[in-house]
Amino acid sequence: MSELFYPLRLEPYVKEVVWGGRWLADELGRVGPKDAPLGESWEAYSDSTVTNGPLAGRKLGQLFEEYGAKLVGSSAEAYPKFPLLVKFIDARENLSIQVHPNNALAQKLENSPFGKTEFWYIIQAGPEAAICYSLNDEATSREQLGQAIQNQDIVRFLQTSPVKAGDVVFIPAGTVHALTKGIVVYELQQDSDITYRLYDWGRTGREIHIEKGLQAVNLDYRNLPITHPAPVAAEGYERTRLVECEYFISEVWQISQAANFQATAKSFVLLTNLAGAGQITSPTQDFTPQALDKGDTVLIPAGLAYTLTNRDSTNQLEIITGWLV
Protein backbone atom coordinates (compact mmCIF):
# COMPACT_ATOMS: atom_id res chain seq x y z
CA MET A 1 0.00 0.00 0.00
CA SER A 2 1.26 3.47 -0.81
CA GLU A 3 2.59 5.45 2.13
CA LEU A 4 0.38 8.26 0.89
CA PHE A 5 -2.67 6.75 2.56
CA TYR A 6 -3.74 7.39 6.16
CA PRO A 7 -7.06 7.86 8.05
CA LEU A 8 -8.92 10.57 6.13
CA ARG A 9 -11.06 12.98 8.13
CA LEU A 10 -14.14 14.14 6.23
CA GLU A 11 -15.98 17.44 6.32
CA PRO A 12 -19.77 17.12 6.81
CA TYR A 13 -22.29 18.74 4.50
CA VAL A 14 -25.41 20.02 6.29
CA LYS A 15 -28.81 20.35 4.62
CA GLU A 16 -31.62 22.64 5.73
CA VAL A 17 -35.00 20.96 5.17
CA VAL A 18 -38.59 21.69 6.17
CA TRP A 19 -38.90 18.64 8.44
CA GLY A 20 -35.55 19.05 10.23
CA GLY A 21 -34.77 20.04 13.81
CA ARG A 22 -31.82 21.28 15.87
CA TRP A 23 -30.20 18.03 17.05
CA LEU A 24 -27.44 18.28 14.45
CA ALA A 25 -26.49 21.73 15.71
CA ASP A 26 -27.02 21.11 19.41
CA GLU A 27 -25.45 17.64 19.65
CA LEU A 28 -22.88 17.59 16.84
CA GLY A 29 -22.10 21.28 16.43
CA ARG A 30 -23.15 21.32 12.80
CA VAL A 31 -23.33 24.84 11.40
CA GLY A 32 -26.29 26.18 9.44
CA PRO A 33 -28.45 29.31 9.31
CA LYS A 34 -29.41 30.48 12.80
CA ASP A 35 -32.45 28.57 14.13
CA ALA A 36 -32.93 26.90 10.73
CA PRO A 37 -34.35 23.35 10.62
CA LEU A 38 -31.34 21.14 9.88
CA GLY A 39 -32.42 17.72 8.66
CA GLU A 40 -29.37 15.94 7.26
CA SER A 41 -25.63 15.93 7.78
CA TRP A 42 -23.86 14.04 5.00
CA GLU A 43 -20.77 12.58 6.64
CA ALA A 44 -19.17 10.60 3.81
CA TYR A 45 -20.03 10.49 0.09
CA SER A 46 -18.42 11.05 -3.26
CA ASP A 47 -18.29 14.83 -2.84
CA SER A 48 -16.90 14.78 0.73
CA THR A 49 -13.79 16.89 1.29
CA VAL A 50 -10.76 15.51 3.13
CA THR A 51 -9.67 17.90 5.90
CA ASN A 52 -6.35 16.47 7.11
CA GLY A 53 -2.90 15.52 5.85
CA PRO A 54 -1.42 15.65 2.34
CA LEU A 55 -4.79 14.95 0.69
CA ALA A 56 -6.59 17.82 2.45
CA GLY A 57 -8.92 19.68 0.11
CA ARG A 58 -9.43 16.71 -2.20
CA LYS A 59 -12.84 15.12 -2.81
CA LEU A 60 -13.44 11.41 -2.24
CA GLY A 61 -14.76 11.12 -5.77
CA GLN A 62 -11.51 12.55 -7.14
CA LEU A 63 -9.43 10.19 -5.01
CA PHE A 64 -11.58 7.25 -6.11
CA GLU A 65 -10.89 8.08 -9.76
CA GLU A 66 -7.18 8.67 -9.20
CA TYR A 67 -6.25 5.78 -6.91
CA GLY A 68 -9.05 3.25 -7.32
CA ALA A 69 -8.59 -0.05 -5.48
CA LYS A 70 -5.31 1.12 -3.91
CA LEU A 71 -7.37 3.45 -1.74
CA VAL A 72 -10.85 1.94 -1.55
CA GLY A 73 -10.14 -1.78 -2.03
CA SER A 74 -10.76 -4.47 -4.63
CA SER A 75 -14.51 -4.62 -3.93
CA ALA A 76 -14.87 -1.12 -5.33
CA GLU A 77 -13.45 -2.07 -8.74
CA ALA A 78 -16.96 -2.95 -9.91
CA TYR A 79 -18.28 0.55 -9.14
CA PRO A 80 -18.13 3.58 -11.47
CA LYS A 81 -17.87 6.05 -8.57
CA PHE A 82 -17.45 6.13 -4.79
CA PRO A 83 -20.21 3.75 -3.70
CA LEU A 84 -21.44 4.61 -0.19
CA LEU A 85 -23.05 7.53 1.63
CA VAL A 86 -23.29 8.09 5.41
CA LYS A 87 -25.75 10.53 6.98
CA PHE A 88 -27.18 11.66 10.27
CA ILE A 89 -30.89 12.51 9.96
CA ASP A 90 -32.93 14.51 12.49
CA ALA A 91 -36.67 14.21 11.87
CA ARG A 92 -38.42 16.89 13.90
CA GLU A 93 -41.44 16.30 11.64
CA ASN A 94 -42.46 13.45 9.34
CA LEU A 95 -40.44 12.89 6.19
CA SER A 96 -42.43 12.18 3.05
CA ILE A 97 -43.67 8.67 2.36
CA GLN A 98 -41.23 7.62 -0.32
CA VAL A 99 -39.56 4.84 -2.26
CA HIS A 100 -36.15 4.49 -3.90
CA PRO A 101 -35.38 2.69 -7.18
CA ASN A 102 -33.06 -0.29 -7.52
CA ASN A 103 -29.95 -0.07 -9.69
CA ALA A 104 -31.66 -1.16 -12.90
CA LEU A 105 -34.52 1.31 -12.57
CA ALA A 106 -32.19 4.16 -11.55
CA GLN A 107 -30.15 3.53 -14.68
CA LYS A 108 -33.28 3.41 -16.83
CA LEU A 109 -35.15 6.41 -15.42
CA GLU A 110 -32.38 8.68 -14.13
CA ASN A 111 -29.22 7.63 -15.99
CA SER A 112 -27.68 7.07 -12.55
CA PRO A 113 -25.40 4.11 -11.79
CA PHE A 114 -26.88 3.44 -8.35
CA GLY A 115 -30.29 2.93 -6.91
CA LYS A 116 -30.71 3.31 -3.18
CA THR A 117 -30.67 0.50 -0.66
CA GLU A 118 -30.14 1.87 2.84
CA PHE A 119 -30.49 1.16 6.53
CA TRP A 120 -31.22 3.18 9.65
CA TYR A 121 -29.66 2.74 13.06
CA ILE A 122 -31.99 4.47 15.52
CA ILE A 123 -29.99 6.82 17.74
CA GLN A 124 -32.88 8.58 19.48
CA ALA A 125 -36.64 8.08 19.47
CA GLY A 126 -39.52 9.57 21.41
CA PRO A 127 -41.59 7.32 23.69
CA GLU A 128 -44.31 6.79 21.06
CA ALA A 129 -42.11 6.95 17.95
CA ALA A 130 -43.22 4.77 15.05
CA ILE A 131 -42.13 4.68 11.43
CA CYS A 132 -43.94 3.78 8.22
CA TYR A 133 -42.05 0.72 7.05
CA SER A 134 -43.06 -1.47 4.10
CA LEU A 135 -46.52 -2.39 2.85
CA ASN A 136 -49.14 -4.18 4.93
CA ASP A 137 -51.44 -7.03 3.92
CA GLU A 138 -54.09 -4.67 2.55
CA ALA A 139 -51.79 -3.57 -0.29
CA THR A 140 -52.39 -5.79 -3.32
CA SER A 141 -51.49 -3.96 -6.55
CA ARG A 142 -49.82 -0.92 -8.10
CA GLU A 143 -53.21 0.23 -9.37
CA GLN A 144 -54.56 0.22 -5.82
CA LEU A 145 -51.53 2.14 -4.56
CA GLY A 146 -51.79 4.63 -7.42
CA GLN A 147 -55.40 5.37 -6.53
CA ALA A 148 -54.43 5.75 -2.88
CA ILE A 149 -51.72 8.24 -3.79
CA GLN A 150 -54.23 10.25 -5.83
CA ASN A 151 -56.61 10.19 -2.83
CA GLN A 152 -53.78 11.00 -0.36
CA ASP A 153 -54.69 7.79 1.45
CA ILE A 154 -51.60 5.64 1.03
CA VAL A 155 -50.86 5.51 4.77
CA ARG A 156 -53.52 2.86 5.33
CA PHE A 157 -51.58 0.47 3.10
CA LEU A 158 -48.37 0.78 5.14
CA GLN A 159 -47.08 -1.09 8.17
CA THR A 160 -46.60 1.18 11.21
CA SER A 161 -43.69 -0.01 13.36
CA PRO A 162 -42.69 1.31 16.81
CA VAL A 163 -38.96 2.02 17.15
CA LYS A 164 -36.53 2.69 19.98
CA ALA A 165 -32.84 3.53 20.28
CA GLY A 166 -30.66 0.68 19.04
CA ASP A 167 -33.18 -0.64 16.52
CA VAL A 168 -32.06 -1.48 12.99
CA VAL A 169 -34.31 -0.80 9.98
CA PHE A 170 -33.11 -2.32 6.70
CA ILE A 171 -34.67 -0.65 3.64
CA PRO A 172 -33.92 -2.43 0.37
CA ALA A 173 -34.63 -0.43 -2.78
CA GLY A 174 -38.33 -0.71 -3.58
CA THR A 175 -39.52 -0.51 0.05
CA VAL A 176 -42.19 2.13 0.74
CA HIS A 177 -41.20 3.93 3.96
CA ALA A 178 -41.13 7.15 5.94
CA LEU A 179 -39.02 8.31 8.87
CA THR A 180 -41.37 10.07 11.24
CA LYS A 181 -41.18 12.84 13.82
CA GLY A 182 -39.14 12.57 16.98
CA ILE A 183 -36.48 10.22 15.58
CA VAL A 184 -32.74 10.66 14.94
CA VAL A 185 -30.90 8.07 12.85
CA TYR A 186 -27.56 7.14 11.39
CA GLU A 187 -28.05 6.11 7.77
CA LEU A 188 -25.75 4.06 5.55
CA GLN A 189 -26.76 3.72 1.91
CA GLN A 190 -25.64 3.48 -1.66
CA ASP A 191 -24.30 6.82 -2.85
CA SER A 192 -27.53 7.96 -4.49
CA ASP A 193 -30.01 10.73 -3.70
CA ILE A 194 -32.88 9.45 -5.87
CA THR A 195 -36.14 9.66 -3.92
CA TYR A 196 -39.67 9.30 -5.27
CA ARG A 197 -42.25 10.95 -2.98
CA LEU A 198 -45.63 9.26 -2.78
CA TYR A 199 -47.22 11.45 -0.08
CA ASP A 200 -46.04 14.53 1.82
CA TRP A 201 -48.48 14.78 4.76
CA GLY A 202 -50.38 17.70 3.24
CA ARG A 203 -47.33 19.88 2.72
CA THR A 204 -47.34 21.84 -0.53
CA GLY A 205 -44.61 22.88 -2.92
CA ARG A 206 -42.76 19.57 -3.25
CA GLU A 207 -43.28 17.25 -6.20
CA ILE A 208 -45.07 13.92 -5.86
CA HIS A 209 -43.61 11.25 -8.17
CA ILE A 210 -46.54 8.94 -8.86
CA GLU A 211 -45.46 7.29 -12.12
CA LYS A 212 -41.81 6.72 -11.22
CA GLY A 213 -42.66 5.86 -7.64
CA LEU A 214 -45.10 3.13 -8.63
CA GLN A 215 -42.48 1.64 -10.95
CA ALA A 216 -40.02 1.53 -8.06
CA VAL A 217 -42.35 -0.12 -5.50
CA ASN A 218 -41.62 -3.78 -4.81
CA LEU A 219 -44.96 -5.32 -3.81
CA ASP A 220 -43.16 -8.21 -2.10
CA TYR A 221 -41.69 -5.91 0.55
CA ARG A 222 -44.44 -6.03 3.19
CA ASN A 223 -44.47 -6.52 6.96
CA LEU A 224 -40.68 -6.30 7.10
CA PRO A 225 -39.13 -6.86 10.55
CA ILE A 226 -37.21 -4.38 12.69
CA THR A 227 -34.24 -5.94 14.48
CA HIS A 228 -32.36 -5.12 17.67
CA PRO A 229 -29.14 -7.16 17.46
CA ALA A 230 -27.07 -8.03 20.52
CA PRO A 231 -23.32 -7.43 20.93
CA VAL A 232 -20.72 -10.18 21.02
CA ALA A 233 -17.30 -10.06 22.63
CA ALA A 234 -14.25 -9.42 20.47
CA GLU A 235 -10.61 -8.79 21.34
CA GLY A 236 -10.58 -5.55 23.32
CA TYR A 237 -14.14 -4.49 22.47
CA GLU A 238 -17.73 -5.58 21.80
CA ARG A 239 -19.11 -5.70 18.27
CA THR A 240 -22.70 -5.75 17.02
CA ARG A 241 -23.41 -6.74 13.43
CA LEU A 242 -26.23 -4.43 12.36
CA VAL A 243 -26.77 -5.32 8.72
CA GLU A 244 -25.14 -7.23 5.88
CA CYS A 245 -26.43 -6.97 2.33
CA GLU A 246 -25.01 -7.10 -1.18
CA TYR A 247 -23.86 -3.46 -1.00
CA PHE A 248 -22.50 -2.96 2.51
CA ILE A 249 -21.88 -4.29 6.01
CA SER A 250 -22.29 -2.24 9.18
CA GLU A 251 -21.30 -2.87 12.78
CA VAL A 252 -21.26 -0.94 16.05
CA TRP A 253 -18.14 -1.24 18.19
CA GLN A 254 -18.15 -0.52 21.94
CA ILE A 255 -14.62 0.19 23.18
CA SER A 256 -13.78 0.55 26.86
CA GLN A 257 -10.04 1.14 26.53
CA ALA A 258 -8.35 0.46 23.18
CA ALA A 259 -8.67 -1.98 20.30
CA ASN A 260 -6.57 -2.73 17.22
CA PHE A 261 -8.05 -3.12 13.75
CA GLN A 262 -7.00 -3.55 10.14
CA ALA A 263 -9.07 -2.85 7.06
CA THR A 264 -9.03 -5.68 4.54
CA ALA A 265 -7.65 -5.34 1.05
CA LYS A 266 -11.23 -5.66 -0.21
CA SER A 267 -12.66 -2.43 1.23
CA PHE A 268 -12.16 0.89 2.92
CA VAL A 269 -13.95 1.37 6.26
CA LEU A 270 -16.07 4.38 7.24
CA LEU A 271 -15.92 5.11 10.99
CA THR A 272 -18.33 7.49 12.72
CA ASN A 273 -18.25 8.30 16.43
CA LEU A 274 -21.75 8.00 17.90
CA ALA A 275 -20.83 8.62 21.53
CA GLY A 276 -17.79 9.23 23.70
CA ALA A 277 -14.35 10.68 23.19
CA GLY A 278 -11.98 8.70 20.99
CA GLN A 279 -8.58 8.85 19.39
CA ILE A 280 -7.34 7.18 16.23
CA THR A 281 -3.73 6.21 15.61
CA SER A 282 -2.10 4.44 12.68
CA PRO A 283 1.46 3.28 11.99
CA THR A 284 1.32 4.83 8.52
CA GLN A 285 4.17 7.28 7.94
CA ASP A 286 3.91 10.70 9.63
CA PHE A 287 0.31 10.23 10.82
CA THR A 288 -0.22 12.17 14.05
CA PRO A 289 -2.77 10.63 16.48
CA GLN A 290 -6.05 12.51 16.13
CA ALA A 291 -9.12 13.01 18.28
CA LEU A 292 -12.30 11.26 17.17
CA ASP A 293 -15.12 13.16 18.84
CA LYS A 294 -18.88 12.67 18.71
CA GLY A 295 -20.09 13.04 15.12
CA ASP A 296 -16.63 12.78 13.51
CA THR A 297 -16.31 10.55 10.45
CA VAL A 298 -13.08 9.06 9.10
CA LEU A 299 -12.34 6.91 6.05
CA ILE A 300 -9.83 4.14 6.64
CA PRO A 301 -8.14 3.18 3.35
CA ALA A 302 -8.14 -0.48 2.34
CA GLY A 303 -5.45 -2.55 4.08
CA LEU A 304 -4.61 0.09 6.70
CA ALA A 305 -3.92 -0.87 10.33
CA TYR A 306 -5.23 1.46 13.03
CA THR A 307 -6.04 1.68 16.73
CA LEU A 308 -9.09 3.21 18.36
CA THR A 309 -8.60 4.43 21.93
CA ASN A 310 -11.22 5.59 24.42
CA ARG A 311 -10.17 8.90 25.99
CA ASP A 312 -12.96 8.80 28.60
CA SER A 313 -12.45 6.39 31.51
CA THR A 314 -16.09 6.65 32.65
CA ASN A 315 -17.95 5.97 29.37
CA GLN A 316 -17.53 3.62 26.45
CA LEU A 317 -16.54 4.82 23.00
CA GLU A 318 -19.27 3.91 20.50
CA ILE A 319 -18.20 3.68 16.86
CA ILE A 320 -20.49 2.79 13.96
CA THR A 321 -18.89 1.44 10.81
CA GLY A 322 -19.65 0.71 7.19
CA TRP A 323 -17.70 -1.08 4.45
CA LEU A 324 -18.18 -2.93 1.18
CA VAL A 325 -18.90 -6.65 1.02
N, C-alpha and C positions, 0 to 999 in steps of 0.2 A: 504493500500500500504506500502511496506517495506520502512523504512527510508533510506535504501541504495540508493534509486533512486533520481536523481536530473538532471537538464539540462546537457546533455552530449555534450561537444564540440568535433568536429570531425576533424581529420587531412585530408586535401585534397591529392589526388593522381593525379599527372600531367602526361599527355601523350604527347610525341613528335610525331607528324604525319606530313606527307608530305604536307597536305593542310592547316596546322595551321598557326597562326600569332603570334603577340606579345601582344595582348590585355590582356591575362591572367597574363602575367608578369607585364605589364605597369599599368594596372588598379587594379589588385587584389594582386600583389606582389608574384605571384606563381613563384617558383624556378625551373629552368630547365637548360640544357646546354646553355651557352652564345650564344645569337642570334639564338637559335634553334627555329623552328616553333612549338609552343605549341598549340595543337588543343583542348584538353579536360582536364578539371579538375573535377575529380570524387569527389563529396562533401560528399555523404552519400551512402553507399552500404554495403554488407555483410562483406567485408574485411576492412572497415573503422576502424581506431584506435581512441579510446577515448583519449583525451589529458588532461583532468582535473579530479580532485577529486579522491576518492578511487578506481574508476574503470579505471584510467589512464593506458594505455598500453594494454587494452583488446580490442578485435575485436567485432564489432557488431554481427557478426555471432556466436561467442562464447557466448555472452550474450544472444542472442536469444535462443540458445540451453539450456543454464543454467536456465534462468528465465522465458522464454516463455511469456505467457499472462500477467504475473505480470509486465513485463517491456513494452511489445509492444502492449498489449491489446487483447481482446477476438477475434477481427476480424482476428488476425494473427494465430489463432489456426489451421486454415485450410491450412496453408502454411508450407512446409517442411524446408524452410530457410527464412532468412530476405528477405522481398518481394519487396522493392523499391530501386531505384537508382536515385540519383540527380547528374546532371552534369551542368557545364558551357561549351559551345562549341564556339570556335572562328574559323570561316571559312574564312580564307584569300583567299582560292581558293575553287573551287567546291568540295564537297564530292561526292563519287560515287553515281550513281543511284542504289538504293538498296531496299530490302524488308525484313521484319522480319516475322518469323513464329508465328502462334498462339500456345497456350499451347499444344494442341494435336499433332501438327506437330513437335514441339520442342522435345516432349517426344519420338516421333517415330523416328525422324532422328538424334537427338543429345543426347538422353538420359538425357535431361535437364528438370527440373520441370516446367520452365517458358518459354513461348514465350516472345514477346516484343511488347506490346502496350505502346505508349509514347505520350508526347505532348511537343511542343515548345512554350515558351513565348519569343517573340522577344524583346531583350534588345536594340539592335542597328542594323540599316540597312542603307546601302547607298541609295542615292536618286533614283536609278533605280534597287534596289534589287528585285529579283523575284526568287521564289523557284519552283522546280518541285514537284508537289503535286497531286497525284492520277492520274488515267488514264483519257483520254479524250474520246470523242464519237467515235473516229476512231478505238479504241482498241476493238476487238471483240472476240478474242480467245487466248488461250495459244499457239497454233501453230503459230499464227501470231506474238505474242510477242517473241516466241523462234526464229523465222526467223529474226526478227528485232535485237535481241541481237547478233545473228551470224553476221549480216550485220553492227553492231554498229550504228543502226538507231532507237533505241528505244525512243529517245527523242521526235520524232514526234507523239508518242502515249500517251504523258503525258500532263497534264494540267500545264501551267505556270502561277503562281499566284504572283502578286506584294505583297510585305510585307513592313510594317513599324513598328517602335517601338510601343509596346503595343498590337500587334496582337497575336492571339492564334491559333496555328495549331495543331489540334488533329489528331494523326496518329495511328489508330487501326492496330493491326497486320494484315498483308496482303496488306497494302497500299504501292504501289510503290512511292518512294519519293527521293528527294535529297535536302539537304541544300546547298546553293550556295554562291559564294564569296561575301564578304562584309557584312556578317551577324553574329551577336553574339546572342546566345540564352541561356536561362535556359531550361533544359530538365528534366522532371520527367517521369520515366518509370518503368516497371517491372524490377526486378534485373536480367537482362539477357544481354549478349553481343553477341547474335547470329545475325549476319548480312549476308545476301546473296547479293553479288554485281552482278548487271546486266550489268553495263557499268561504265567505269572509265575514261571517257573523254580523251582517248588516252594514259593515263599513262600506263607504263609497270611494270611488276614485282609483281602485286597483282592479286590474283586469281579471276576469274569470276565464279559465281556459277549458271550455267544455269539450270541444272536439279532440284536442290533443290529450287532455286529461283522461277522457274515456278510453282512448287508445292505450294509455299507459297503465290503466288499472288491471291488476291481475286478480281475477275473480276467485282464484284458489286461496288467496291470502285472507283468511277469515279466522276469527277467534284465536289469534296468535298469542302465545304465552309471554308473560313478563317473568324474568328470572332474577334471582338474588343469590349469586354464587358465593360459596364459602372459601376462605383462604386456606392454603396449605403451606406447610413449613418448607423453606428452602434454606440454603446456606447463608446465614447472616440476615435473613429477612423472611417475610411472609409474602406469598404471591397469590393473586386471585385471577384466574382466567375468566375474562368477561365475555369475549366473543371470538369466534374463529370462523371466517367465511372465505370465499374464494379470493377476496380482494385484500383482506387485512386480518390481523390478530391484535387483540388488545388485552393487557393485563394491568392490574393495580398492584403496586409493590409497597408494603409497609416496612419501613426500615427504622430500627431502634437506635443502632449505632452506625455501622458502615457495612457496605456490601460491594463486592467486586463483580463486574459484568464484562461481557464482550459481545459486540454485535457480530452476527454471522456474516459470511461473505455474500449471503443471498440478499440481505436487506439492511438499509439504514434503520434506525430506531428514533421515533419521536418521543421525547420525554417532556411531560408537563407536571409541574408541582401543584398538587391540589391542596395540600395543607402542610404546615411546618416550615422549618428553615433548613435548607440543604446546602450542600457544596458538591461540586463535581470536579474531579481531578482525572487526568489522563497522562500516560507516559509519553504521549506524542511530543515531538520536539518543541520546546519553548512554550508549551501551554501552561499558563498560570492558573492555579486553582481558582474557581469562580463560584460565587454565591448562586444558589438556585432557590429563589424565594417564591412565595405563593403566586401562582399565575405565570411564572416563567416557563418558556418552552425552548428546548434545545434539540437540534438534530445531531444524532450520533452517526457519523459515516460508517458504511459497511466495513466490518472487520476490526473496528476500533475497540480497544480495551479502555475501561473507565471505572471509576469508583464513585459511588454516591455515599455521602456522609451526612448524618443527622447532626446539625449544629445545636439542637435543643434537647437537653437531657430530660426534660419533663414530658415531651410529646413526641409521637412518632412522626417521621417524614412519610408523606403519602404521595407517591408518584404514579401517574397513569401513563401508559405507554401505547404506542401503535407501531406496527411494522408490516411489511409485505409477507405474504405466505411464501 
